[in-house]
């Protein structure tokens, strides 16, 4: 599948938020840190926000007792509303402060992943992202989408790199969710199927985003070339 860069938004205005998206192992964290460092080097204060940042400023599942299994504590609608409220508070605070947040996921990778695992209706997921795009629009965000043409190869690569314990962790957590149980997904093959489904959703959502954005197919791992592409847009 070919995902065009499809730039949107006011490119001449300063971006007050940068979001780096992609599936697990796609290079989000590394790229997030790179962007934050480059912004700092150019004299713009930046705030890198890793997915493991605690307390996390926008991830709504952190509020739940069973944050690891949000389907035990909330409905998809409730989680989407919680997430939008947290994002709204974050945007308000960011407008007052100087550092530019550079976020590891959380537009898709984060609560949207949880919504999928909770077996939310596709319409609810689409409406959630549309509403979120409106909420963050005052920051003139820039969204970088890292993707891989061959999803199975990408998932198998990260699984090989991170080892059997990490694979078991991912399988035992995600494939116990309502969505994966309904689909009958099991083992590593089931995890690959989940991420094929996930990518189908996020590819479409990215193409529809009315925000400044750039997609990079990064299977070759030519990081110096990707860095040049990214910095030319920032």
QUIBELMO-V903774 format. One record per residue. N is the residue number from 1. PHI is phi in whole degrees, 0 to 359 (999 if undefined). PSI is psi in degrees with one decimal (* if undefined). D_FIRST is the distance of its C-alpha to the first C-alpha in Angstrom with 1 decimal. Layout:
n:N phi:PHI psi:PSI d_first:D_FIRST
n:N phi:PHI psi:PSI d_first:D_FIRST
This chain:
n:1 phi:999 psi:135.3 d_first:0.0
n:2 phi:255 psi:122.1 d_first:3.8
n:3 phi:251 psi:109.9 d_first:6.4
n:4 phi:288 psi:154.4 d_first:9.7
n:5 phi:303 psi:-40.9 d_first:12.9
n:6 phi:46 psi:60.5 d_first:14.6
n:7 phi:294 psi:139.8 d_first:18.0
n:8 phi:224 psi:164.4 d_first:20.4
n:9 phi:93 psi:178.7 d_first:23.9
n:10 phi:275 psi:94.1 d_first:27.0
n:11 phi:292 psi:-22.7 d_first:26.1
n:12 phi:280 psi:-19.9 d_first:29.9
n:13 phi:279 psi:151.4 d_first:30.9
n:14 phi:289 psi:135.5 d_first:31.0
n:15 phi:280 psi:127.6 d_first:28.4
n:16 phi:259 psi:4.6 d_first:30.5
n:17 phi:204 psi:135.4 d_first:27.6
n:18 phi:236 psi:130.8 d_first:24.6
n:19 phi:238 psi:127.3 d_first:22.1
n:20 phi:253 psi:120.1 d_first:19.8
n:21 phi:243 psi:160.0 d_first:17.1
n:22 phi:155 psi:166.4 d_first:14.9
n:23 phi:286 psi:172.5 d_first:15.4
n:24 phi:304 psi:136.7 d_first:18.7
n:25 phi:78 psi:8.8 d_first:19.1
n:26 phi:274 psi:-4.4 d_first:16.5
n:27 phi:103 psi:16.0 d_first:19.4
n:28 phi:300 psi:-50.5 d_first:20.2
n:29 phi:296 psi:-45.4 d_first:23.9
n:30 phi:299 psi:-43.4 d_first:24.4
n:31 phi:290 psi:-37.7 d_first:22.6
n:32 phi:301 psi:-46.1 d_first:24.6
n:33 phi:294 psi:-37.8 d_first:27.8
n:34 phi:299 psi:-47.8 d_first:26.9
n:35 phi:298 psi:-44.7 d_first:26.4
n:36 phi:300 psi:-42.3 d_first:29.6
n:37 phi:295 psi:-41.3 d_first:31.5
n:38 phi:292 psi:-37.5 d_first:30.5
n:39 phi:297 psi:-43.2 d_first:31.5
n:40 phi:298 psi:-41.7 d_first:34.8
n:41 phi:297 psi:-29.4 d_first:35.3
n:42 phi:272 psi:4.8 d_first:35.0
n:43 phi:92 psi:9.3 d_first:37.6
n:44 phi:252 psi:119.8 d_first:35.5
n:45 phi:297 psi:133.6 d_first:36.3
n:46 phi:231 psi:152.0 d_first:33.2
n:47 phi:234 psi:97.7 d_first:33.0
n:48 phi:290 psi:132.1 d_first:30.4
n:49 phi:237 psi:102.4 d_first:29.7
n:50 phi:283 psi:157.4 d_first:28.3
n:51 phi:296 psi:-20.7 d_first:27.1
n:52 phi:267 psi:3.9 d_first:30.4
n:53 phi:302 psi:129.8 d_first:32.6
n:54 phi:228 psi:130.5 d_first:35.5
n:55 phi:288 psi:142.9 d_first:36.4
n:56 phi:278 psi:135.0 d_first:32.9
n:57 phi:288 psi:-21.5 d_first:33.1
n:58 phi:231 psi:-17.3 d_first:30.5
n:59 phi:289 psi:115.3 d_first:29.5
n:60 phi:284 psi:-25.7 d_first:31.2
n:61 phi:294 psi:-20.2 d_first:31.4
n:62 phi:298 psi:-21.3 d_first:33.9
n:63 phi:280 psi:-13.6 d_first:36.4
n:64 phi:270 psi:152.5 d_first:36.4
n:65 phi:297 psi:-47.1 d_first:38.7
n:66 phi:256 psi:68.1 d_first:36.0
n:67 phi:299 psi:-24.6 d_first:33.3
n:68 phi:283 psi:-25.2 d_first:31.6
n:69 phi:228 psi:70.4 d_first:31.6
n:70 phi:300 psi:-21.3 d_first:31.5
n:71 phi:295 psi:-14.2 d_first:31.5
n:72 phi:278 psi:-20.5 d_first:35.2
n:73 phi:241 psi:-15.9 d_first:36.3
n:74 phi:211 psi:157.0 d_first:34.2
n:75 phi:272 psi:160.8 d_first:32.4
n:76 phi:304 psi:-39.6 d_first:28.8
n:77 phi:296 psi:-41.9 d_first:30.5
n:78 phi:297 psi:-43.4 d_first:33.0
n:79 phi:295 psi:-41.6 d_first:30.5
n:80 phi:299 psi:-42.9 d_first:28.4
n:81 phi:295 psi:-40.9 d_first:31.7
n:82 phi:299 psi:-43.5 d_first:32.9
n:83 phi:296 psi:-44.2 d_first:29.8
n:84 phi:297 psi:-37.8 d_first:30.1
n:85 phi:294 psi:-41.1 d_first:33.7
n:86 phi:294 psi:-40.5 d_first:33.2
n:87 phi:297 psi:-40.5 d_first:30.6
n:88 phi:298 psi:-42.5 d_first:33.2
n:89 phi:295 psi:-38.5 d_first:35.9
n:90 phi:297 psi:-44.8 d_first:33.8
n:91 phi:298 psi:-43.6 d_first:33.0
n:92 phi:299 psi:-44.6 d_first:36.7
n:93 phi:293 psi:-38.9 d_first:37.8
n:94 phi:292 psi:-32.9 d_first:35.3
n:95 phi:295 psi:-23.2 d_first:36.6
n:96 phi:270 psi:-23.6 d_first:40.1
n:97 phi:257 psi:163.3 d_first:39.2
n:98 phi:270 psi:-36.6 d_first:38.3
n:99 phi:297 psi:145.6 d_first:35.7
n:100 phi:270 psi:114.6 d_first:32.1
n:101 phi:293 psi:133.2 d_first:30.2
n:102 phi:242 psi:108.7 d_first:27.2
n:103 phi:254 psi:134.4 d_first:25.6
n:104 phi:276 psi:96.8 d_first:23.7
n:105 phi:71 psi:-153.0 d_first:21.3
n:106 phi:87 psi:-15.8 d_first:23.2
n:107 phi:281 psi:-48.3 d_first:21.1
n:108 phi:249 psi:-61.7 d_first:18.6
n:109 phi:289 psi:107.4 d_first:19.8
n:110 phi:146 psi:-120.0 d_first:23.3
n:111 phi:292 psi:-28.8 d_first:24.7
n:112 phi:294 psi:-39.1 d_first:21.5
n:113 phi:301 psi:-43.4 d_first:20.9
n:114 phi:297 psi:-39.6 d_first:24.4
n:115 phi:299 psi:-41.5 d_first:24.0
n:116 phi:297 psi:-46.9 d_first:21.3
n:117 phi:299 psi:-31.3 d_first:23.6
n:118 phi:284 psi:-3.0 d_first:26.4
n:119 phi:69 psi:38.2 d_first:24.7
n:120 phi:294 psi:150.0 d_first:24.7
n:121 phi:299 psi:143.6 d_first:23.8
n:122 phi:302 psi:-38.0 d_first:20.4
n:123 phi:298 psi:-37.8 d_first:22.4
n:124 phi:293 psi:-41.4 d_first:24.4
n:125 phi:297 psi:-44.5 d_first:21.4
n:126 phi:297 psi:-45.5 d_first:20.1
n:127 phi:296 psi:-37.2 d_first:23.7
n:128 phi:299 psi:-46.8 d_first:24.2
n:129 phi:292 psi:-37.7 d_first:21.5
n:130 phi:299 psi:-45.1 d_first:22.7
n:131 phi:295 psi:-39.0 d_first:26.2
n:132 phi:295 psi:-38.7 d_first:25.3
n:133 phi:299 psi:-36.8 d_first:23.8
n:134 phi:291 psi:-42.2 d_first:27.2
n:135 phi:299 psi:-42.8 d_first:29.2
n:136 phi:271 psi:-7.7 d_first:27.8
n:137 phi:305 psi:-36.2 d_first:27.7
n:138 phi:301 psi:-19.4 d_first:31.3
n:139 phi:271 psi:1.9 d_first:30.1
n:140 phi:46 psi:59.5 d_first:27.7
n:141 phi:291 psi:155.6 d_first:25.0
n:142 phi:243 psi:126.5 d_first:22.3
n:143 phi:247 psi:121.6 d_first:19.1
n:144 phi:256 psi:125.7 d_first:17.2
n:145 phi:244 psi:109.9 d_first:13.9
n:146 phi:267 psi:125.8 d_first:13.3
n:147 phi:219 psi:165.6 d_first:10.0
n:148 phi:227 psi:131.9 d_first:9.1
n:149 phi:302 psi:-43.5 d_first:6.2
n:150 phi:258 psi:98.1 d_first:8.9
n:151 phi:296 psi:-43.0 d_first:10.4
n:152 phi:300 psi:-45.6 d_first:13.5
n:153 phi:298 psi:-39.9 d_first:14.3
n:154 phi:296 psi:-43.9 d_first:14.2
n:155 phi:292 psi:-43.5 d_first:16.4
n:156 phi:296 psi:-35.1 d_first:18.7
n:157 phi:296 psi:-48.5 d_first:19.1
n:158 phi:293 psi:-34.2 d_first:20.4
n:159 phi:294 psi:-39.8 d_first:22.5
n:160 phi:295 psi:-42.0 d_first:24.1
n:161 phi:293 psi:-35.6 d_first:24.8
n:162 phi:262 psi:-13.1 d_first:26.4
n:163 phi:92 psi:169.7 d_first:28.3
n:164 phi:296 psi:-35.4 d_first:29.5
n:165 phi:296 psi:-41.2 d_first:31.2
n:166 phi:293 psi:-39.5 d_first:28.1
n:167 phi:299 psi:-46.4 d_first:26.1
n:168 phi:300 psi:-41.6 d_first:29.1
n:169 phi:302 psi:-48.0 d_first:29.1
n:170 phi:295 psi:-45.6 d_first:25.5
n:171 phi:295 psi:-47.7 d_first:25.9
n:172 phi:295 psi:-33.8 d_first:29.3
n:173 phi:281 psi:-61.0 d_first:28.4
n:174 phi:288 psi:-36.2 d_first:25.0
n:175 phi:279 psi:-3.7 d_first:25.5
n:176 phi:271 psi:-1.5 d_first:28.9
n:177 phi:285 psi:158.2 d_first:27.4
n:178 phi:305 psi:-40.0 d_first:27.9
n:179 phi:297 psi:-48.9 d_first:24.2
n:180 phi:288 psi:-33.2 d_first:23.8
n:181 phi:296 psi:-44.1 d_first:27.3
n:182 phi:298 psi:-37.9 d_first:26.5
n:183 phi:281 psi:-15.8 d_first:23.4
n:184 phi:76 psi:25.4 d_first:25.5
n:185 phi:284 psi:135.0 d_first:23.3
n:186 phi:218 psi:146.8 d_first:25.4
n:187 phi:63 psi:-166.2 d_first:25.4
n:188 phi:297 psi:-37.6 d_first:22.6
n:189 phi:299 psi:-37.6 d_first:20.6
n:190 phi:294 psi:-38.8 d_first:21.0
n:191 phi:296 psi:-40.1 d_first:19.9
n:192 phi:297 psi:-42.9 d_first:16.6
n:193 phi:298 psi:-40.8 d_first:16.3
n:194 phi:302 psi:-45.2 d_first:17.2
n:195 phi:284 psi:-22.4 d_first:14.6
n:196 phi:295 psi:-44.5 d_first:11.8
n:197 phi:297 psi:-45.6 d_first:13.6
n:198 phi:301 psi:-46.9 d_first:14.0
n:199 phi:295 psi:-36.1 d_first:10.5
n:200 phi:301 psi:-40.3 d_first:9.7
n:201 phi:289 psi:-49.9 d_first:12.8
n:202 phi:288 psi:-30.5 d_first:12.5
n:203 phi:301 psi:-47.0 d_first:9.1
n:204 phi:294 psi:-41.8 d_first:10.9
n:205 phi:296 psi:-40.1 d_first:14.1
n:206 phi:298 psi:-44.3 d_first:13.1
n:207 phi:299 psi:-29.6 d_first:12.1
n:208 phi:270 psi:-7.7 d_first:15.5
n:209 phi:297 psi:126.4 d_first:17.6
n:210 phi:271 psi:47.6 d_first:20.5
n:211 phi:228 psi:163.1 d_first:21.1
n:212 phi:297 psi:133.0 d_first:20.9
n:213 phi:201 psi:160.6 d_first:17.6
n:214 phi:211 psi:133.5 d_first:15.5
n:215 phi:250 psi:140.8 d_first:12.2
n:216 phi:227 psi:121.2 d_first:12.3
n:217 phi:279 psi:111.5 d_first:10.1
n:218 phi:246 psi:28.9 d_first:13.3
n:219 phi:298 psi:-30.9 d_first:13.1
n:220 phi:286 psi:-16.1 d_first:15.8
n:221 phi:57 psi:40.1 d_first:18.1
n:222 phi:271 psi:75.6 d_first:19.5
n:223 phi:296 psi:-32.7 d_first:21.1
n:224 phi:295 psi:-39.1 d_first:23.5
n:225 phi:292 psi:-41.3 d_first:20.9
n:226 phi:296 psi:-39.9 d_first:18.9
n:227 phi:300 psi:-42.2 d_first:22.4
n:228 phi:297 psi:-42.0 d_first:23.2
n:229 phi:300 psi:-46.2 d_first:20.1
n:230 phi:295 psi:-48.6 d_first:21.0
n:231 phi:293 psi:-27.9 d_first:24.7
n:232 phi:293 psi:-21.9 d_first:24.4
n:233 phi:264 psi:-16.4 d_first:23.0
n:234 phi:264 psi:* d_first:25.6
